[in-house]
Each structure stands twice: as structure tokens, then as C-alpha cells.
Amino acid sequence: MSDEEDDIILSELDDEELVQQMFDDLYDGLKEEIEEGVNILLERGWTPYDILTKALVGGMTIVGHDFRDGILFVPEVLLAANAMKGGMAILKPLLAETGAPRMGKMVIGTVKGDIHDIGKNLVSMMMEGAGFEIVDLGINNPVEDYIDAIKREEADILGMSALLTTTMPYMKVVIDTMVEQGIRDDYIVLVGGAPLNEEFGKAIGADAYCRDAAVAVETAKEFVARKHNQMSAG
């Protein structure tokens, strides 16, 4: 009976209280409660995009900040991400139906020698939520994997992630290879990961360094809009 009791409590909250409760449930990695919250907001006439940005992305932003500040650790972030996935599974087909703007296509992956993927996964989820199509190459990607994927998928953006200072320089290998092949200017290149900073991003020739998933989404939107403007002007 306890599940039903939870449902009743959630549905008795007003919208603002429910969104706050969903922040807490995401933080605690409670997938069923998140799915329930999403369904209640849908029943109340919320648009899928509003639920995504205000309840889910809003909650994950708090998780991301606390992870960055050492308050939350990897297992908790994975649970939160899993709970968000539950909510996303309900919203995804609805977002497609309502024509949530398709912003562009991004190929993303962690670089060769690096097996960390939490930051990358958060970026993938939030980018997807913002209307981008995501092709996730996973971890430990050599330069060939990136180049093949961006060509095959006709991507707008290449996203590379690294969590080790030893694997960071590999991003330059990928960008240099793109330059050699004469394709560097065809793609927006975004890089991220804890040891990176803006100076490093500039030094290796990336378009931008994104310090967290929320920044990645905003940066990607800006660059894609700029690219579209240039194309229409040209």
C-alpha cells in the first residue's frame, strides 16, 4: 500500500510544491516518484518541455552543483541520473510529438585512455532534453571513432570529455586531425571535464570549454544559432 500512499501525497501538492518535491526525489534517486511526478504534471496540463526544464533539469542542476562541490558522490549522481532517465522516458515521445525544437546533432564521447563518463552522461541527458539529438560514443575513444562518427552522423557538434590530466592532451590530437583533414570548420567542438579550463580549451583550438552540463547546453544553443545565421546569410 505504501506506493499508493506516496502517490496520494504527491498528487495533493500544488504545482510549486510538487516541483520542489521532485527536486528532492531526483536528489535521492527515486525513479518511481519522478515518473509519478512527471505524469501528475502532464495531467495538470504542463507542456513536456516545461516539465523537462523546470522539474527535471532544474533538479539535476542542483545535483550537478553538489557533485562539483564534493557534497554528492558518484553513486548518488548515478542514482539521480537514473531517476531522470525514468522521467525522460515518459517525456521523450511527447517532446518529439510537440515538435520541441530540434536544435542540432551532437556526437559526444570520453577521450582515449579515459573511462569516466558521469559528466558526459549528464551533458548527454541535458542536451537531449534541450532538443539536441545525441550520439554517445561512450568511453575511451580514439581519434578515428570521433572522426568517423561526426562524418557518418552529419553532426553539428563534437563533444569531448576528460577527467584525467593525462588524457586531456588527447583532445588536441582529435582537433589537429580534423584540421589536417580540412574538416575542422565544419563542426562546433565543445570540451569539458573537471581538470580543464577556458585557457586549455582555447590552447587546443576548441570552440568552447563548458564547465558543467547546464553551460554545455547554453553554449551549444548559441553556437548552433550562430551557425544557422551564417548559413542563411551566406
C-alpha positions in Angstrom: 0.0 0.0 0.0 2.9 2.3 0.6 3.3 3.2 -3.1 -0.3 4.3 -3.3 0.1 6.4 -0.2 3.1 8.1 -1.9 1.0 8.8 -5.0 -1.8 10.4 -3.0 0.7 12.7 -1.2 2.3 13.8 -4.5 -1.0 14.5 -6.2 -2.1 16.6 -3.2 0.8 19.0 -3.6 0.3 22.2 -5.7 2.5 22.7 -8.7 5.2 24.6 -6.9 5.4 22.1 -4.0 5.4 19.2 -6.4 8.3 20.6 -8.4 10.2 21.1 -5.1 9.4 17.6 -4.1 10.7 16.3 -7.5 13.9 18.2 -6.9 14.2 16.2 -3.6 13.2 12.9 -5.2 15.8 13.4 -8.0 18.4 14.2 -5.5 17.6 11.0 -3.6 17.5 9.0 -6.9 13.8 7.9 -6.5 12.9 6.9 -10.0 9.3 5.8 -9.4 8.5 9.1 -7.6 9.9 11.1 -10.5 7.9 9.1 -13.1 4.8 9.7 -10.9 5.6 13.5 -10.6 6.0 13.8 -14.4 2.6 12.1 -15.0 0.9 14.3 -12.5 2.3 17.5 -14.1 1.2 16.2 -17.6 -2.3 15.5 -16.3 -2.3 19.1 -15.0 -1.6 20.4 -18.5 2.1 21.2 -18.2 3.9 21.0 -21.5 6.6 18.2 -21.8 9.2 20.9 -22.3 8.3 22.8 -19.1 8.4 19.6 -17.1 11.7 18.8 -18.5 13.4 22.2 -18.0 11.7 23.3 -14.7 11.4 20.0 -12.8 14.0 17.6 -14.2 16.8 19.8 -15.5 16.2 22.1 -12.5 16.7 19.2 -10.2 19.7 17.8 -12.0 21.4 21.2 -11.9 21.3 21.1 -8.1 22.7 17.5 -8.2 25.4 18.7 -10.6 26.5 21.6 -8.3 26.6 19.4 -5.2 28.7 16.8 -7.1 31.1 19.5 -8.2 31.3 20.8 -4.6 32.0 17.4 -3.2 28.7 17.1 -1.3 27.4 14.3 -3.5 29.5 11.4 -4.9 29.4 9.3 -8.0 26.9 6.6 -6.8 24.4 9.3 -5.8 24.8 11.1 -9.1 24.2 7.9 -11.0 21.0 7.2 -9.0 19.8 10.7 -9.7 20.7 10.3 -13.4 18.8 7.0 -13.5 15.7 8.7 -11.9 15.9 11.5 -14.5 16.0 8.8 -17.2 12.7 7.4 -15.9 11.1 10.9 -16.3 12.8 11.4 -19.7 11.4 8.1 -21.0 7.9 9.4 -20.5 8.7 12.8 -22.0 10.8 11.9 -25.0 8.0 10.7 -27.3 5.8 13.6 -26.2 8.7 16.1 -26.9 9.0 14.6 -30.4 5.2 14.9 -31.0 5.0 18.5 -29.8 8.0 19.3 -32.0 10.2 20.6 -29.2 12.7 22.4 -31.4 15.3 20.0 -32.8 18.4 22.1 -32.1 21.0 20.0 -33.9 23.0 16.8 -33.6 25.9 16.1 -31.2 28.4 13.3 -31.2 29.9 13.0 -27.7 32.4 10.7 -26.0 35.1 10.4 -23.4 38.7 10.5 -24.9 41.1 7.6 -25.4 42.6 6.4 -22.1 39.7 7.9 -20.0 36.9 5.8 -18.7 35.0 8.5 -16.8 31.5 9.1 -18.1 29.3 10.7 -15.5 29.9 14.3 -16.6 29.4 13.2 -20.2 26.2 11.3 -19.4 24.8 14.4 -17.6 25.7 16.5 -20.6 24.1 14.0 -23.0 20.8 13.9 -21.0 20.5 17.7 -20.6 21.4 18.2 -24.3 18.8 15.7 -25.3 16.3 17.5 -23.0 17.1 20.8 -24.7 16.2 19.3 -28.1 19.5 18.1 -29.4 19.9 14.7 -31.0 22.7 12.8 -29.2 25.1 10.1 -30.5 27.0 8.9 -27.4 30.2 7.0 -28.3 30.9 6.1 -24.7 34.3 6.0 -23.1 38.0 5.5 -24.3 37.5 6.9 -27.8 40.5 7.0 -30.3 40.5 9.8 -32.8 39.2 7.6 -35.6 36.0 6.9 -33.7 35.2 10.6 -33.3 36.0 11.5 -37.0 34.0 8.5 -38.3 31.1 9.4 -36.2 30.8 13.1 -37.0 31.0 12.3 -40.7 28.6 9.4 -40.6 26.1 11.2 -38.4 26.5 14.5 -40.2 26.8 16.1 -36.7 26.8 19.8 -35.9 28.7 19.4 -32.7 31.6 17.2 -31.4 31.7 17.0 -27.6 34.8 15.6 -25.9 35.2 14.9 -22.2 38.2 14.0 -20.0 38.5 13.7 -16.2 42.3 12.9 -16.1 45.0 15.4 -16.6 46.9 12.7 -18.5 44.1 12.2 -21.1 43.3 15.9 -21.6 46.0 16.4 -24.3 44.3 13.8 -26.5 41.6 16.3 -27.3 44.2 18.3 -29.2 45.1 15.1 -31.2 41.5 14.9 -32.3 41.2 18.6 -33.2 44.6 18.6 -35.0 43.4 15.6 -37.1 40.3 17.5 -38.0 42.4 20.4 -39.1 44.7 18.1 -41.2 41.6 16.6 -42.9 40.3 20.1 -43.7 37.0 19.5 -41.7 37.7 21.5 -38.5 35.5 24.4 -39.6 32.5 22.1 -40.4 31.9 21.3 -36.7 31.4 23.0 -33.4 33.9 21.5 -30.9 33.0 21.6 -27.2 35.2 20.2 -24.5 34.6 19.6 -20.8 35.8 17.8 -17.7 37.0 18.6 -14.2 40.7 19.3 -14.9 40.0 21.6 -17.9 39.6 25.3 -18.1 39.0 28.0 -20.6 42.6 28.6 -21.3 43.1 24.9 -22.1 40.1 24.9 -24.4 41.5 27.9 -26.3 45.0 26.4 -26.5 43.9 23.2 -28.2 41.6 25.0 -30.6 38.2 24.0 -29.3 35.3 26.4 -29.8 34.4 26.4 -26.1 35.1 24.9 -22.8 32.0 24.0 -20.8 32.4 23.8 -17.1 29.1 21.9 -16.5 26.2 20.4 -18.3 24.0 23.5 -18.0 26.7 25.6 -19.6 27.2 23.0 -22.3 23.5 23.3 -23.3 23.6 27.1 -23.4 26.9 27.2 -25.3 25.7 24.6 -27.8 22.5 26.6 -28.4 24.5 29.8 -29.0 26.9 28.2 -31.5 24.2 26.4 -33.4 22.1 29.6 -33.7 25.2 31.4 -34.9 26.0 28.7 -37.5 22.4 28.8 -38.8 22.6 32.6 -39.1 25.8 32.4 -41.0 24.4 29.8 -43.4 21.3 31.9 -44.1 23.4 35.0 -44.6 25.7 33.1 -46.9 
